[in-house]
Amino acid sequence: MFNDKNMKIFKVLLVLSVSIIAVGAVRAIVIPPGTCITLATTSRGMFLTTKAVNEPGPGTIDATSCDIGDYITTSMTVTSLTVHDAEKYGIFVDSGGMVPGAITVTISGATVYNIGNHVGTSFMPDGSQRGIGIIYDSGTSPAPLAKGAITSSNVYAYQKGGIVVNHNSNVNTTDTSVTGLGPVDFIAQNGIQYSRDAQGIIRGNTVSNNFYTGTAGLLADGSSCGTSTTPPCPPGRRYFSTGILLFDIDPSNIQRGQNDLSGNQRNFAVITDALLD
């Protein structure tokens, strides 16, 4: 429940967020070192912070201490942009946030790394389910679509996922390198993930080194297994990492081919709508 004080703070942040997005539609905003912009709401939650809004590149964004490196809310092309050291998302393309609206965003020649948990200014990945290099999200249905393309980019040193295309977004991912942390026992990484009715093309990418060596997993009833306080997981119930994951999705909506997949625990996996029913 909001009290009067919290409601006043929320209204101030709401006005600030609308102001940022309105200005960002005209020009990019990148704020001084050591500071972050607070967003009243996004399709991934409230009160996230970002280093930049609608920054097209070329250039570098040091997102240390911010949740997001570059928060994109308008149709644009992002070229030769380097983003590093955000806590949750490197580049976040959002059509379902504060001011929902269909957008088309092309990302070309980007470099994104060190996305996830930090201790001080050092990237120290852990088991928390965050840290995605590039994400397109349209929010929960019905919502305006995020569309676009990721091409000729390099994503590495991410905590949970390299590229995520989520919630009906329609994105082509091509000729891009996505490199996980290698064998780790604290999180099950995924290189490229299309989920929740997303669509698009996955072609000509190099996806490697997503491999989970831990023992944790999930039982059929939804309870945890394989941790220090739960029973061992039976066969087939441990978490696993993938190079390319299609989750809660009709795989016929995805065209894929000519991807170079290596060093992943599973190079490719599909979890369909039917399996989740």
N, C-alpha and C positions, 0 to 999 in steps of 0.2 A: 504493500500500500504506500502511495505517495503521501507525505505530510506536506504542509504548506511550503516549507523551506525547499524540500526536494522538488516540488512542482515548479517553483520559481526557477530553480537551477535548470530543470528540464526545458522550460520555455526559453531561457537564455541560450542553451545549447541548440535548441531547435532553430531559433532565429539565426544563430551562427552557422549552422550546417546549411540551411537554405541559402544564406548569403554566399558561402563558399562555393556551392554548386552553381549558383547563378553566375558568379564571376568566372568560375572555372570553365563554363561553356564558351567564354570569350577568350580567355588566356589561361595559361598554366599558373599554378601557385606552388612554390617551393619555399618553405620557411627556413629561418636561420638554423645553424647547427645546435643540437641539444634541445630542440623544441619540436612539438608535434601538434597537429590540428586535431581537435576532438570532433567526431562526427556524431550527431544526435542518433542516427540510426542508419543501418545498412541491411542488405539482405542476409548478412551473416551475424547480425546482432547489434545491440545498441552500444553507444559510447566507445567505439573503437577509435584509435588514433591513427593518423596518417602523416607521413612526411611531406607528401606532395599530392596535389589534385590535378588530374588531366595534364601531366607533364609528357610532352611528345618526344623528348630527346632531340638530338643526341646529347649525351651527358651522363653524369653519374649521380645517383641518389644514395646517400648514406643514411639508412633508416634506423640507425641504432636508437633503441628505446621506444620506437614507434611500432604499433601493431602492423601497419601497412607501409609499403614503400611508396607506391603510386596508385591512388584511388581514382579510377576512370569512370565517369558518369555520362559522357557524351561521345558521339560518333567522331572518330579520329584515327590517325595513323601514328603509331609509336615506332620510332626508328632508332636503332643503335643506342638504346638506353641500357645502362648498367644499374641494377638495383641490388643492394646487399644489406644484410643484417637487420631485417625486419623480424618481429616476433611471430607474426602469424601468416602474412601474405606479402609476397614480393610485389607483384602487379595484380591488382584486383579490379576486374571489369564488372561493373554492377549496374544492371538495368532495373533492379527491383528495390532500390534503396529509398532515400528520402523523397526524391521526386521520380517515381517510376516512369520509364519511357523506353521504347525500343531503341537500341543503339547498335552500331556496327563498328567494331574496332579491329584494326589490323596491327599486329605486333611483329616487327621484322628486325632481325639482327640484335635482339635483346640478349643480355647476359644477367642471370639472376642467381645469387648464391647466398649461403649463410642465412637461411630462413628458418627460424625456430627458436628454441630456448637459448637464452644468453645468461652467462654469469658475468656481471659487469659488462664489458664491451666484447667479451669473447664468446663465440658461437660454441655452445655446449649442448648438443641435442640430447633429449631425454625421451621418455615414453609417453608424454602427453600428446594427445591427438591434435596437433597443430603444426604449422610450418609447411606452407604450400608455396611453391615458386610462382606460378601463374595460375589464376583462377578466373573463369567466366561464370557468373551466376545470375540467373533471372529471378531468383526468389521462388517461393512456393506458388503453385498455380492457383488462380490465373494471374499471370504477370507478363509485362512486356518482355520481348525476347532480347537476349544478348547474342549478337551474331558476330562473326569475324573470322580471323585467321591468325595462327601463330606459325611463323616460318623462319628458317635460317637462324634459330636462336640457340642459346646454350643455358641449360638449367642444371645446377648441381648443388651439392651441400645443402639439401633441404631435409627437414626433420620427418615429415609424413609423406608428402607427395610432390612430384615435380610439376605436373600440369593437371588441373582438374577442370572439367567442363560439366556444369551442373544445372539441374532443373530446366530442361527444355531448351537450353542454350544450343545454338547451332554454330559449330566452330570447326574449321579445318586446321589440323596440326600436321605440318609437313617439314621435312628436311631440318629437323631440330634434334639436338643432342640432349638427353636427359640421363643424368648419372647419379645413382644412389650412393649411400655411404659404404656399400659393401656389406659383408656379413656382420650383423649386429644383433644383440639379444634383447634390446630394450624397446623396439618398435618395428612393426611390419610396414615397410614402406611400399609405395606404389609409384611407378614411373609416370605413366599417363593414365588417367582415370576419366571415363565418361560415365555419368551417373544420372539417375532419376529422369529418364526420358530425354536425355541430351541426344543430339544428332551431329553428324559431320563426317569428315574424312581423316583418317590417321594413316599417313603414308610417307615412306622415305625417311623415317626417323631412326636414330640410334639410341636405344634404351638399354641401360646396363646397371649391374651392381645393386639391385634391390633384393635383399636376401635376409630373412628373419631366422635367427638361430635359437630364439627363446622357446619356452615351453608353454606359454599362456595361450588360452583359447576360449571358446564359447560352447557351452552345451546346448542341446536342442531346445531346452526349456528357457534359454536366454541367460542362464547363470554362468559365472566365470569358472574356469578350471585351469590347472597348471601353474598356479601361483603358489607362493609360500603358505597361503592360508586356505587354499582350496584343493580338492582332489586332483590327481593327474588327469589330463585330457585323454579320452579314448581315441583310437585311430580316426583320423579325418576331422578332428575338432580343434586342432591347433590353428592359430592364426598363421597366415603365410603372406609373403610379399609377391608382387607381380610386376612384370615389365609393363604390360597393358592390361587394365582392368575395365570391364564393362559391368556396371553394377546397377541393379534395378532398372533394366533397360531392355528394349527390343533390339537385339543385335543386328537385325536387318536394317536398322536406321544408321548403321555405322559402316562406311566403306574403309577397309584397311588392307594394306599390302606393302610389300617391299620395305618392311621395317627390319632393321638389324637388331636383334634381341639377344643379349648374352649376359651371363653372370647373374641372372635373375633366378630366384627360387622357383617361380613359375613364369615362363615368358608371357603367357596369355591366359586369362581366366574370364568367364562369363557367369554372372549371377543375375538371372532373369527375373522379370515380374512374377512368373509362375512359381519360382523357387521361394519367393518371399511371402506368398499367400498362405 
